[in-house]
């Protein structure tokens, strides 16, 4: 067999390039290129309004319709080539790594819950609550628990019933009708603090993976933004609750069960890869469960399966969003959005504000802070590259502003769950939500008072 001439190879490569480009080198009109995003938002919002419930309509269904639409409007390509472009986006390395971390995080959360680690963490937090600092202590407990378990919803589910019981003990005659809503709001606010910082939170995972920074670096940047907000709110609760003397009751504290949470926080802080951190957490949880007899091999396997299953919708949404955004990028949509958002911006401060506005709008429309970060992440990355922003700060902006919006919209999962557990109206709870608002102010100041 003879050697293939370089000229022939060059001609074939050029021909392949022409085929891949298709019959038209012109990108779609800017608004048409980004229209899949609007299709997603309209389908999801209209469907949710018709159903009168933002959580009865799966986000994955709206993303599927928008993804099909995105493939259909792409021109100059065969159907097979369009699907290839979509699949390339869904199979992007960052997308797959994010999914891998979601799987590990779900498995860890489920196995830790199975052995009773959540109950032990709640009992420890309540044991440490001082009587005359009840409100501040409850806020700190919610912060600690949510940072440990990585979910604001799980923290609310664990602590809100306890908070409702505390309200009845503090005011048995019911003379203060706003007390249940106030205590519930304390827990919800603390839940968002930990969710925003936790190394196992899906919002943290999404923010760091889309921006290409480590969780450790994002944590260091993020804590400088939300730490002052937490201290301000904690001081406010100390002042409000200084006259309260009732101490909460708690169950027995098994310190061995708290080790998995303390371990993953410590390992993440020293800079180990999150996959190693979560895998270690799963193994240590299993060892503790086996040694105490609270976990069998079958039970461990079932817990891992349940944890992965609990992440399945988020995994599907991540794949669909990655594919759809790649089609939008291919059609020139992401460049168009970046140009529109940064048209009158000539500073890093303005670029960061545009990212904050983008993720906030996405969260208002989707009522899901993780989905808002995934949807906005690629565009934010483009803006970061163009203006030379710090990926660690951009990841923090995505996380904090999405948590801000998620914490104040009345149709968010957190407020709806808290309302359902206490029979307190959502708007009554939101009127006492101090932390998300103070966090929003601190996040905005972190952008406005930057040096350049």
Buried (B, 14 or more C-beta within 10 A) or exposed (E): EEEEEEEEEEEEEEEEEEEEEBEEEEBBEBEBBBBBBEBBBBBBBEBBEEEEEBBEBBBBBBBBBBBBBBBEBBBBBEEEBBBEBBBBBBEBEBBBBBBBBBBBBBBBBBBBBBBBBBBBBBBBBBBEBEEBBBBBBBBBBBBBBBBBBBBBBBBBBBBBEBBBEBBEEBBEEEEEEBBBBBBBBBBBBBBBBBBBBBBBBBBBBBBBBBBBBBBBBBBEBBBEBBEBBBEBBBEBBBEBBEEBEBBBEBEEBBEEBBBBBEBBBEBBBEEBEBEEBBBBBBEBBBEBBBEEEEBEEEBBEBBBEBBBEBBEEBBBBBBBBBBBBBBBBBBBBBBBBBEEBBEEBEEBBBBBBBBBEBBBBBBBBBBBBBBBBBBBBBBBBBBBEBBEBBBBBBBBBBBBBBBBBBBBBBEBBBBBBBBEBBEBEBEBBBEBBBBBBBBBBBBBEBBEEEEE
